[in-house]
């Protein structure tokens, strides 16, 4: 399970340090998400769980003079996002928890997120708070992973170390929103309507270049279920775990790239 405390601590710090690699891994999804967002109106945009700011900056660039506000509970990620958005005066980043964030003068007409909404301890309360802070008929558009079995970058990597991802379906974490009907029920209970889900399949690029296997192995020691398992190993056990991970990564390599299938939802709704 990955929760808010993890993101405000070590997980957020790791994602900040490795933001270029995680943006690369999710690039295919980002393109799909931006496509769906482009069809929605919005000039006051809030990006929930904005991470290192890739989505916020892209929207600020595409929708100038729209105002974009990125929120994340990780101060490390927000620091990176502020650097990336420094040349975009219409983009702002704040350290804040969207589950209890108060809009104040910035009342959004569009709320977006790239994989930043699956970690709420109380999803209904969090989406109720977002609904309360938005204008009437505001649009919501976010991405989230589908079932673990459709995401071998996580399920297979976890299985190498005896870590099943199935339990995560009922807990805050990457796969908490995999169940389409459960997510629709959460949004409806929070006051959102006209909920839609669109399936998106994309390549999760973990490594590339002449040393793609080493690149991907390093990535998986910092991001995902294998990272947690290896972090708990020492000495010979750690060396054996690293060899097991590298062998698995090598089996996924094709030429100068290591990419695994990934599956997500793009979810839309209205306030």
C-alpha positions as CSV (number, residue, x, y, z in Angstrom):
1,X,0.0,0.0,0.0
2,X,1.2,3.5,-0.8
3,X,-0.5,6.3,1.1
4,X,-0.4,10.0,1.6
5,X,2.3,9.8,4.3
6,X,4.5,7.9,1.8
7,X,4.1,10.5,-0.8
8,X,5.0,13.3,1.5
9,X,8.1,11.4,2.6
10,X,10.3,8.9,0.9
11,X,8.1,8.0,-2.1
12,X,7.7,11.6,-3.1
13,X,11.4,12.2,-2.7
14,X,12.2,9.2,-4.9
15,X,9.8,10.3,-7.6
16,X,11.2,13.8,-7.5
17,X,14.8,12.5,-8.0
18,X,13.6,10.2,-10.8
19,X,11.0,12.4,-12.4
20,X,12.5,12.3,-15.9
21,X,12.3,8.5,-15.9
22,X,8.8,8.4,-14.6
23,X,7.6,10.9,-17.1
24,X,9.2,8.7,-19.8
25,X,7.4,5.7,-18.5
26,X,4.1,7.4,-18.5
27,X,4.6,9.4,-21.7
28,X,2.1,7.4,-23.8
29,X,-0.6,7.8,-21.1
30,X,0.1,11.5,-20.8
31,X,-0.5,12.0,-24.5
32,X,-3.9,10.2,-24.2
33,X,-4.9,12.1,-21.2
34,X,-4.0,15.5,-22.8
35,X,-6.1,14.5,-25.8
36,X,-9.2,13.9,-23.6
37,X,-8.5,17.1,-21.6
38,X,-8.2,19.1,-24.8
39,X,-11.9,18.5,-25.5
40,X,-13.0,20.0,-22.2
41,X,-13.5,23.7,-21.5
42,X,-11.5,25.3,-18.7
43,X,-9.6,28.4,-17.8
44,X,-9.0,27.9,-14.1
45,X,-7.5,24.4,-13.9
46,X,-6.4,22.5,-10.8
47,X,-4.0,19.5,-11.3
48,X,-4.4,17.1,-8.4
49,X,-1.3,15.2,-7.3
50,X,0.6,17.2,-9.9
51,X,3.9,15.4,-9.1
52,X,6.9,17.0,-10.9
53,X,4.5,19.2,-12.9
54,X,4.6,17.7,-16.4
55,X,0.8,17.8,-16.9
56,X,0.4,21.2,-15.4
57,X,3.1,22.8,-17.5
58,X,1.7,21.2,-20.7
59,X,-1.7,22.6,-19.9
60,X,-0.3,26.0,-19.1
61,X,1.6,26.0,-22.4
62,X,-1.4,24.9,-24.4
63,X,-4.0,27.1,-22.7
64,X,-2.3,30.4,-22.2
65,X,-3.8,32.6,-20.7
66,X,-5.6,29.9,-18.6
67,X,-4.4,29.7,-15.0
68,X,-3.2,26.3,-13.8
69,X,-2.7,25.4,-10.2
70,X,-0.8,22.2,-9.4
71,X,-1.3,20.6,-5.9
72,X,0.8,17.9,-4.4
73,X,1.6,16.8,-0.8
74,X,5.2,16.2,-1.6
75,X,7.4,19.2,-1.1
76,X,10.2,17.5,-3.0
77,X,8.0,17.1,-6.1
78,X,6.6,20.6,-5.8
79,X,10.1,22.0,-5.8
80,X,10.9,20.2,-9.0
81,X,7.6,21.3,-10.5
82,X,8.3,24.9,-9.7
83,X,11.7,24.7,-11.5
84,X,10.0,23.2,-14.6
85,X,7.2,25.8,-14.6
86,X,9.5,28.8,-13.9
87,X,9.0,30.1,-17.5
88,X,5.2,29.8,-17.4
89,X,3.7,32.6,-15.3
90,X,0.2,31.2,-15.7
91,X,1.3,28.0,-13.8
92,X,1.6,27.8,-10.0
93,X,2.4,25.0,-7.7
94,X,1.5,24.5,-4.0
95,X,2.2,21.9,-1.4
96,X,-1.4,20.9,-0.4
97,X,-3.6,17.9,0.2
98,X,-6.5,17.9,-2.3
99,X,-8.7,16.0,0.1
100,X,-9.0,19.1,2.3
101,X,-7.8,21.9,0.0
102,X,-9.9,25.1,0.1
103,X,-10.3,26.8,-3.2
104,X,-10.4,30.3,-1.9
105,X,-10.3,32.8,-4.8
106,X,-9.1,30.1,-7.2
107,X,-12.4,28.4,-8.0
108,X,-11.7,25.8,-10.7
109,X,-13.8,25.0,-13.8
110,X,-11.6,22.0,-14.7
111,X,-10.0,19.5,-12.4
112,X,-7.4,17.1,-13.8
113,X,-4.9,14.5,-12.6
114,X,-2.4,12.1,-14.0
115,X,-2.5,9.2,-11.6
116,X,-2.8,11.4,-8.6
117,X,-6.2,10.5,-7.2
118,X,-5.7,6.8,-6.1
119,X,-4.1,7.5,-2.8
120,X,-6.9,9.2,-0.8
121,X,-7.6,7.5,2.5
122,X,-11.3,8.5,2.1
123,X,-12.0,8.9,-1.7
124,X,-15.6,10.0,-1.2
125,X,-14.7,12.7,1.2
126,X,-11.8,13.9,-1.1
127,X,-14.0,14.1,-4.2
128,X,-16.8,15.7,-2.2
129,X,-14.3,18.4,-1.2
130,X,-13.2,18.9,-4.8
131,X,-16.8,19.0,-6.0
132,X,-17.6,21.6,-3.3
133,X,-14.7,23.8,-4.4
134,X,-15.5,23.8,-8.1
135,X,-18.0,25.8,-10.1
136,X,-21.3,24.3,-11.2
137,X,-20.8,22.1,-14.3
138,X,-17.0,22.0,-13.8
139,X,-15.3,19.1,-15.6
140,X,-13.2,16.4,-14.0
141,X,-10.7,14.3,-16.0
142,X,-8.1,11.9,-14.5
143,X,-6.2,8.8,-15.3
144,X,-5.7,5.7,-13.1
145,X,-4.4,2.2,-13.6
146,X,-6.6,-0.7,-14.5
147,X,-6.1,-4.2,-13.0
148,X,-2.7,-5.3,-11.9
149,X,-2.7,-8.3,-14.3
150,X,-2.9,-5.8,-17.1
151,X,0.2,-4.0,-15.8
152,X,3.1,-6.5,-15.7
153,X,5.5,-3.7,-15.0
154,X,4.0,-3.9,-11.4
155,X,2.5,-7.4,-11.1
156,X,5.4,-9.3,-12.5
157,X,8.0,-7.1,-10.8
158,X,6.2,-7.6,-7.5
159,X,5.8,-11.4,-8.1
160,X,9.6,-11.7,-8.3
161,X,9.7,-10.9,-4.6
162,X,6.5,-12.5,-3.5
163,X,4.6,-9.2,-3.5
164,X,1.0,-9.5,-4.8
165,X,-0.7,-6.4,-6.1
166,X,-4.2,-7.8,-5.7
167,X,-4.6,-6.6,-2.2
168,X,-4.0,-3.1,-3.3
169,X,-7.4,-3.0,-5.1
170,X,-9.1,-2.2,-1.8
171,X,-6.3,0.1,-0.4
172,X,-4.9,3.5,-1.3
173,X,-2.3,2.9,-3.9
174,X,-1.6,2.6,-7.7
175,X,-4.5,0.1,-8.3
176,X,-7.1,1.5,-5.9
177,X,-9.2,2.8,-8.8
178,X,-8.9,-0.2,-11.1
179,X,-12.6,-1.2,-10.6
180,X,-14.6,0.9,-12.9
181,X,-17.9,0.4,-11.1
182,X,-16.4,1.2,-7.7
183,X,-14.9,4.4,-9.0
184,X,-18.2,5.5,-10.6
185,X,-19.9,4.8,-7.2
186,X,-17.3,6.9,-5.4
187,X,-17.8,9.9,-7.8
188,X,-21.6,9.6,-7.7
189,X,-21.5,9.6,-3.9
190,X,-19.4,12.7,-4.0
191,X,-21.8,14.6,-6.2
192,X,-20.2,14.1,-9.7
193,X,-22.4,13.0,-12.6
194,X,-22.0,11.8,-16.2
195,X,-19.1,9.6,-15.3
196,X,-17.3,7.9,-18.2
197,X,-14.4,5.5,-18.4
198,X,-12.1,5.1,-21.5
199,X,-9.6,2.2,-21.7
200,X,-6.1,3.3,-22.6
201,X,-3.3,0.8,-23.4
202,X,0.3,2.2,-23.6
203,X,3.9,1.2,-23.4
204,X,5.5,1.6,-20.0
205,X,9.1,2.5,-21.1
206,X,11.4,1.6,-18.2
207,X,14.7,1.8,-20.1
208,X,16.2,3.0,-23.3
209,X,19.5,3.5,-25.1
210,X,22.7,1.4,-25.4
211,X,22.4,0.4,-21.8
212,X,18.6,0.0,-21.7
213,X,18.7,-3.0,-19.4
214,X,20.9,-1.2,-16.8
215,X,18.7,1.9,-17.2
216,X,15.5,-0.1,-16.6
217,X,17.0,-2.1,-13.7
218,X,18.0,1.2,-12.0
219,X,14.4,2.5,-12.6
220,X,12.8,-0.5,-10.9
221,X,15.1,-0.3,-7.9
222,X,13.7,3.2,-7.3
223,X,10.0,3.0,-8.5
224,X,7.4,0.3,-7.9
225,X,7.0,-2.9,-5.9
226,X,10.5,-4.2,-6.6
227,X,12.0,-1.1,-5.1
228,X,10.4,-1.7,-1.7
229,X,11.5,-5.3,-1.7
230,X,15.1,-4.6,-2.6
231,X,15.4,-1.7,-0.1
232,X,14.7,-4.3,2.6
233,X,17.6,-6.6,1.5
234,X,21.2,-6.4,2.6
235,X,24.5,-8.1,1.6
236,X,24.2,-11.3,-0.3
237,X,20.4,-11.2,-0.3
238,X,20.5,-7.8,-2.0
239,X,23.0,-9.0,-4.6
240,X,20.7,-12.0,-5.4
241,X,17.7,-9.8,-5.5
242,X,19.4,-7.4,-7.9
243,X,20.4,-10.3,-10.2
244,X,16.9,-11.6,-10.2
245,X,15.5,-8.2,-11.1
246,X,18.1,-7.7,-13.9
247,X,17.4,-11.1,-15.4
248,X,13.7,-10.3,-15.5
249,X,14.4,-6.8,-17.1
250,X,16.7,-8.4,-19.7
251,X,13.9,-10.8,-20.7
252,X,11.8,-7.8,-21.6
253,X,14.4,-5.9,-23.6
254,X,14.0,-5.5,-27.4
255,X,17.0,-3.9,-28.9
256,X,17.7,-0.6,-27.2
257,X,14.4,-0.4,-25.3
258,X,12.7,-2.0,-22.3
259,X,9.0,-1.5,-22.4
260,X,6.2,-3.4,-20.8
261,X,2.4,-3.3,-21.4
262,X,0.4,-0.9,-19.2
263,X,-3.3,-0.3,-19.0
264,X,-5.2,2.7,-17.6
265,X,-8.5,4.4,-17.4
266,X,-9.2,8.0,-18.4
267,X,-12.2,9.0,-16.3
268,X,-14.3,12.1,-16.9
269,X,-17.2,13.5,-15.0
270,X,-19.1,16.8,-14.3
271,X,-19.9,18.7,-11.2
